Amino acid sequence: MVRVLLLFGGLCLAGLMTLTVFFRFSDGSDVFSYFNELPEVDTTFQRGFRSDTLLKINQLRKPHSVETVKVDEDIQQFVYNYVNGHPKPSEIDLEDVFDTLQNKFPGAQYLAANLVTGSSREELVEVLNQWDAVGNPDFNSITTGVFVTGRKLGALGVMARRIPKFSLEAANTVGGRFFNQCPHCRHVHALALDKKSRTLILTCPDCEKPFDVLAADTSGYIRRATEFMSGFSLPETDLYREAQSGEEKVLSLWQQVADRCKYELDQNANDAREAWKLPEETWDQKAGDCEDTAILLADALISKGFPARVAIGWNGNIGQHAWCVVKIGSGQYVLESTLQGTLDHKALVSIVDAAPFYQPEQLFDRENLYFSAGAPQNSGEDYFADSVWSPLAIKRPALAVRKEESDKSTELE
Ligand SMILES: [Zn+2]
């Protein structure tokens, strides 16, 4: 329960916990119950009880314009089986209900359960109806399982909302709430994603490690950072052909980018949100900001066979920043892709010399996102070792729209 509800409101959690505990231990005996004739709890009874509860709850929700609840048939079947299979239903452990249920339905990220008793069917419906969770808009289904305990009736009530599995396609079309399995700790958690979001670093609420880097492209479509590396190649220059060493080759490619692309903040000045450009867009528009030129340069370097990555992180002078890193032989260099003018060997700063100013937090290339594997303060001392940066491969989807978008931006020029 804690891991479920903490995400979307501590207050709500506190309320539910209190109430759940109260009802669990409020099984006070009632003298009159001993004279009660208990009904037979068969399938017909269960179904009738369930629709009574549903009706009452919706009568409560409608006047407040809260989405009505329905029966989730899969969870209903689960609750019946759980109650029937339990040796002592009056002692059901609600934590176990959560764990077993979420194991079976990972999308059931909003959950509340309640164990109540009553002397009659009417009282049972009434008690269940007083539960805080029944008015909570986070839930959109109710399921119940009734059982006989001693001379009383008991019921397990489960309120839930199942949310879809996170995918970029769903994030772009509907936005909203999703469930996701953390690639680091394997825990399933809920996440909310506004489709109007721009740069997003998604972090697991359980292990607190980032697990995805997303950004909106210039048409507002949310892509994974790796997808911005489109396989771009720079036109080959004489300078590149005549270069004698790896360093000279890298410098000539970097010079091409610096000569052509001026540093410019997002063109869409009336939109405060940040958009990332594809390399061909930055090249065609002859301008970009730090991540645009870092992506262009890294992609172009990879096309010429140099291991290169884009780093997102913190720069002591600039703040939140993106830059390019390249490996030449055994040397690793920070390429500050926003630099203009003539770039000579002095511009090629080794990562060790750059470390006091450049603190990388996430890296990416065409195939992988990379997350700090060890102590974050050492992550700037090596940008390519797996022991420092764990790769997280995420399948690259075939993006047919890419070409079209690129053409559109060329026309805008
Ligand atoms: Zn995790």
Boltz pocket constraint, residues with backbone or C-beta under 6 A from the ligand:
constraints:
  - pocket:
      binder: B
      contacts: [[A, 182], [A, 183], [A, 184], [A, 185], [A, 186], [A, 187], [A, 204], [A, 205], [A, 206], [A, 207], [A, 208], [A, 209]]
      max_distance: 6.0
